[in-house]
């Protein structure tokens, strides 16, 4: 039962979730809140915050326990007990995968189940062996204990068959049962089952949408709105992300992207920034370059003017921004500080919403 939490980093709120786990200290196990934050940091109660690799080490060492030792002492502030007949459905790798998914969701990124579903859609549209193997890789990345719940029982059962090679033996779901041989026909049945499941889900969604329209005679009770995630995708240069290679001209200098322009102005080294074509590399370079005093007091105004220049110089970008309607915009970038991204204050997303309102006005 994950609970919302957060921590304060230099006045910025970093969102997180927490869950009670068992932590070993000596020969005893104690209840402890494991806290996971959007920036990938994890509080395991052992001292400084760790990352996923640090949590993996603690899981493998048994300090954070998914299966306490038989007969060991357990304790909470209110009770003590001994563990007997210990059974766990979650091992270290499964729990670590669930934690990684939690970090993805805190950052509004697709988690392992959603990436698996995307790979499944790719296979259904183009059922090649290469796409099937890609689907298998994505399916196996979903923590085993979460597959039925996150993918759906019917889809999970079909994927167990579809991701197994023809001629192999599908492991039985329960001990003592014989395995089932995988054939081309069983692959076809699995695909047919997934399509039927998807159609049923689509019918339910359509029914609910129709019901909402019928119950709101004069329109929806509130303006329809969904979250827009602005992230860098080299294949889709929408212009909403600062790293998209959409040139912007500022004070007579044309930069390949807003990221280039921002760091050139921040560092006072336009030639050094222009020498690097990759926006991600520019972000890394900017973080290592000294910033002049007083920059933090100006950076919001500078970014706002850069974004205004981009939409003014590129009508297609302005149209894309307007098309987001009234949706909140969450900005995501690896080499930008929490001040700018949805991991923290999301100021780039806020500025995009402000400029969108200016365009609408």
C-alpha positions in Angstrom: 0.0 0.0 0.0 2.1 2.9 -1.3 1.5 6.2 0.4 2.3 9.7 -1.0 5.2 11.5 0.6 7.8 14.2 -0.4 11.0 15.7 0.7 12.3 19.3 0.5 15.4 20.0 -1.6 16.5 23.6 -1.5 13.0 24.8 -1.1 11.6 22.6 -3.9 9.2 19.8 -3.2 10.3 16.4 -4.6 7.3 14.0 -4.7 7.6 10.5 -3.5 5.8 7.4 -2.2 6.5 5.2 0.8 5.7 1.7 1.8 6.4 -0.3 5.0 9.1 -2.9 4.6 11.1 -5.2 6.8 14.6 -4.1 7.6 17.1 -6.4 9.3 19.2 -5.1 12.1 21.4 -7.8 13.6 19.2 -10.9 13.9 15.9 -9.1 14.1 13.6 -7.5 11.6 11.9 -4.1 12.1 9.1 -2.4 10.3 10.4 0.7 8.4 9.0 3.1 5.8 10.9 2.8 2.6 10.6 6.1 0.8 11.1 6.5 -3.0 11.4 9.9 -4.7 10.9 11.2 -8.2 14.6 12.1 -8.6 15.4 8.4 -8.1 16.7 8.7 -4.6 15.6 6.2 -2.0 15.5 6.4 1.8 16.0 2.9 3.1 16.7 4.1 6.7 20.4 3.1 6.5 21.8 6.6 6.4 22.4 8.6 3.2 19.8 8.3 0.4 20.7 5.6 -2.2 19.7 4.9 -5.8 18.3 1.7 -7.4 21.8 0.2 -7.4 22.1 0.9 -3.7 18.7 -0.6 -3.0 19.7 -3.6 -5.0 22.7 -4.1 -2.8 20.6 -3.8 0.4 18.1 -6.3 -1.0 20.8 -8.8 -2.0 22.5 -8.5 1.4 19.1 -9.1 3.1 19.1 -5.8 5.0 15.9 -4.9 3.2 14.0 -8.2 3.3 11.4 -9.7 1.0 11.5 -13.0 2.9 12.7 -12.8 6.6 14.6 -15.8 8.0 12.5 -18.6 9.5 12.3 -18.2 13.3 13.8 -14.7 13.3 12.5 -12.1 15.7 10.2 -9.3 14.3 9.4 -6.1 16.1 7.3 -2.9 15.8 6.8 -0.1 18.3 3.8 -2.0 19.6 4.5 -5.7 19.3 7.2 -8.5 19.0 6.8 -11.9 17.2 8.7 -14.8 15.6 8.5 -15.6 11.9 7.2 -19.1 11.1 6.2 -20.8 7.9 7.6 -17.9 5.8 6.3 -17.6 2.3 7.0 -14.7 0.0 5.6 -14.1 -3.6 8.2 -11.3 -4.2 11.9 -11.7 -4.5 14.6 -9.0 -4.6 14.5 -8.5 -8.4 10.7 -8.3 -8.5 10.6 -5.7 -5.7 13.4 -3.7 -7.3 11.4 -3.7 -10.6 8.3 -2.4 -8.7 10.4 0.4 -7.2 11.7 1.4 -10.7 8.1 1.5 -11.9 7.2 3.8 -9.0 10.0 6.2 -10.0 8.8 6.2 -13.6 5.2 6.9 -12.5 6.3 9.7 -10.2 8.0 11.3 -13.2 4.9 10.6 -15.4 6.9 8.3 -17.6 5.6 5.0 -19.0 6.3 2.2 -16.5 7.3 -1.4 -17.5 3.7 -2.5 -18.0 3.0 0.5 -20.3 6.2 -0.1 -22.3 5.1 -3.8 -22.6 1.7 -2.7 -23.9 3.4 -0.4 -26.4 5.5 -3.3 -27.7 2.4 -5.5 -27.9 0.6 -2.9 -30.0 3.7 -2.8 -32.3 3.6 -6.5 -32.7 -0.2 -6.6 -33.3 0.3 -4.0 -36.1 3.3 -5.8 -37.6 3.6 -9.4 -36.3 7.2 -10.1 -37.3 9.6 -12.3 -35.3 11.7 -9.3 -34.5 8.8 -7.5 -32.9 7.8 -10.7 -31.0 11.3 -10.9 -29.5 11.1 -7.2 -28.6 7.7 -7.9 -27.0 9.2 -10.7 -25.0 12.0 -8.4 -23.7 9.4 -5.9 -22.6 7.2 -8.5 -21.0 10.0 -10.1 -19.0 10.9 -6.6 -17.7 7.5 -6.3 -16.0 7.9 -7.5 -12.4 6.3 -11.0 -12.3 4.1 -10.3 -9.3 2.5 -7.3 -11.1 1.9 -8.8 -14.5 -1.7 -10.0 -14.0 -2.7 -6.8 -12.2 -1.0 -4.3 -14.5 -1.5 -6.0 -17.9 -4.8 -7.8 -17.2 -5.2 -11.5 -16.4 -6.3 -12.3 -19.9 -3.5 -10.4 -21.6 -0.9 -11.8 -19.2 -1.9 -15.4 -19.9 -1.8 -14.7 -23.7 1.6 -13.1 -23.4 3.0 -16.0 -21.5 2.2 -18.1 -24.6 3.1 -15.5 -27.3 6.5 -14.7 -25.8 7.5 -18.4 -25.6 9.2 -19.9 -28.7 7.4 -22.4 -30.9 8.5 -25.8 -29.9 9.3 -24.9 -26.3 7.3 -26.1 -23.3 5.3 -23.4 -21.5 5.8 -23.8 -17.7 2.7 -24.8 -15.7 1.0 -22.2 -13.6 0.8 -24.6 -10.7 3.2 -27.2 -9.3 2.5 -30.7 -10.3 0.8 -29.8 -13.6 2.4 -30.7 -16.9 3.8 -28.0 -19.1 2.0 -27.1 -22.3 3.9 -27.3 -25.7 3.9 -24.0 -27.6 2.8 -24.2 -31.3 2.1 -21.7 -34.1 -1.6 -22.4 -33.4 -1.3 -21.5 -29.7 0.5 -18.2 -30.8 -2.5 -17.5 -33.1 -5.0 -18.2 -30.3 -3.1 -15.9 -28.0 -3.2 -13.1 -30.5 -6.9 -13.7 -31.1 -7.6 -13.6 -27.4 -5.7 -10.3 -27.0 -7.7 -8.7 -29.8 -11.0 -9.9 -28.2 -9.9 -8.5 -24.8 -8.9 -5.2 -26.4 -12.3 -4.9 -28.2 -14.1 -5.6 -24.9 -12.1 -2.9 -23.2 -12.8 -0.4 -26.1 -16.6 -1.2 -25.8 -16.5 -0.5 -22.1 -14.7 2.9 -22.7 -17.2 3.8 -25.5 -20.1 3.0 -23.2 -18.8 5.1 -20.4 -18.1 8.0 -22.8 -21.6 7.7 -24.2 -23.0 7.7 -20.7 -21.1 10.8 -19.7 -22.3 12.7 -22.8 -25.9 11.7 -22.1 -25.8 12.6 -18.4 -24.3 16.1 -19.1 -27.0 17.6 -21.2 -25.4 21.0 -21.7 -21.8 19.7 -21.9 -19.4 18.2 -19.4 -19.4 19.4 -15.8 -15.9 20.6 -16.2 -13.6 21.5 -19.1 -12.1 18.3 -20.6 -8.4 18.2 -19.7 -5.6 15.7 -19.8 -2.0 16.1 -18.8 0.5 16.8 -21.6 4.0 15.5 -21.1 6.7 17.5 -22.9 9.7 15.2 -23.4 12.4 14.9 -26.0 11.7 12.4 -28.8 14.2 12.7 -31.7 11.5 11.1 -34.0 8.8 13.7 -33.0 10.2 17.2 -33.0 7.0 18.9 -31.8 8.9 22.0 -30.6 7.4 21.8 -27.0 10.7 20.5 -25.6 13.7 22.8 -25.3 15.9 20.1 -26.7 14.0 19.8 -30.0 16.1 21.0 -32.8 13.9 24.0 -33.6 16.2 27.0 -34.3 15.6 30.2 -32.3 17.2 33.6 -33.1 18.0 35.8 -30.2 19.9 39.2 -30.5 21.0 38.3 -34.0 22.4 34.9 -33.1 20.6 31.7 -34.3 20.8 28.7 -32.0 19.9 25.1 -32.9 17.5 24.8 -30.0 16.2 26.7 -26.9 18.6 24.5 -24.8 21.5 25.9 -26.8 20.3 29.5 -26.5 19.6 29.2 -22.7 23.0 27.8 -21.8 24.8 30.2 -24.2 23.2 33.1 -22.3 23.7 31.5 -18.9 27.4 30.7 -19.4 28.3 33.7 -21.6 30.0 31.3 -24.0 27.9 31.1 -27.2 30.7 29.8 -29.3 31.5 26.9 -27.0 27.8 26.0 -26.8 27.3 26.3 -30.6 30.2 23.9 -31.1 28.2 21.1 -29.6 25.3 20.0 -31.8 23.6 17.6 -29.3 21.2 19.4 -26.9 21.7 16.7 -24.2 25.5 17.3 -24.4 24.8 21.0 -24.2 22.9 20.4 -21.0 25.8 18.4 -19.5 28.2 21.1 -20.6 26.1 23.9 -19.1 26.0 22.1 -15.8 29.8 22.0 -15.7 30.4 25.6 -16.7 30.5 28.4 -14.1 27.3 30.5 -14.0 27.7 34.3 -13.4 26.4 35.7 -10.1 22.7 36.8 -10.2 21.7 34.4 -13.0 19.1 32.7 -10.8 17.3 36.0 -10.4 17.0 36.4 -14.2 16.6 32.8 -15.5 12.8 32.8 -15.5 12.6 36.0 -17.6 15.3 34.7 -20.0 13.5 31.3 -20.5 10.2 33.1 -21.0 11.6 35.3 -23.7 13.3 32.3 -25.4 10.0 30.3 -25.5 8.1 33.4 -26.8 10.7 33.8 -29.5 10.4 30.2 -30.5 6.6 30.3 -30.9 6.8 33.7 -32.7 9.4 32.4 -35.2 7.7 29.0 -35.7 3.9 29.1 -36.3 3.7 25.3 -36.3 5.1 25.2 -32.8 2.6 27.9 -31.7 -0.2 25.8 -33.3 1.0 22.6 -31.4 1.1 24.5 -28.1 -2.4 25.9 -28.7 -3.7 22.4 -29.5 -2.9 21.3 -26.0 -6.0 23.3 -24.9 -6.2 23.9 -21.2 -4.2 20.8 -20.2 -1.5 21.0 -17.6 2.0 20.6 -19.2 4.6 18.6 -17.3 8.1 19.2 -18.7 10.7 16.4 -18.5 14.4 16.6 -19.2 17.3 14.6 -17.8 19.9 17.4 -17.9 17.8 20.2 -16.5 17.5 21.0 -12.9 14.4 20.2 -10.8 13.6 23.9 -11.0 12.6 23.5 -14.7 11.2 20.0 -14.7 8.2 18.0 -13.4 10.5 16.4 -10.9 10.5 19.7 -9.0 8.9 23.1 -9.7 8.1 22.4 -13.4 8.8 26.0 -14.4 9.3 25.2 -18.1 5.8 23.6 -18.1 4.3 26.6 -16.3 5.9 29.0 -18.8 4.6 27.0 -21.7 1.1 27.2 -20.2 1.5 31.0 -19.7 2.6 31.5 -23.3 -0.2 29.3 -24.5 -2.6 31.6 -22.7 -1.0 34.6 -24.3 -1.4 33.0 -27.8 -5.0 32.3 -27.0 -5.6 35.8 -25.9 
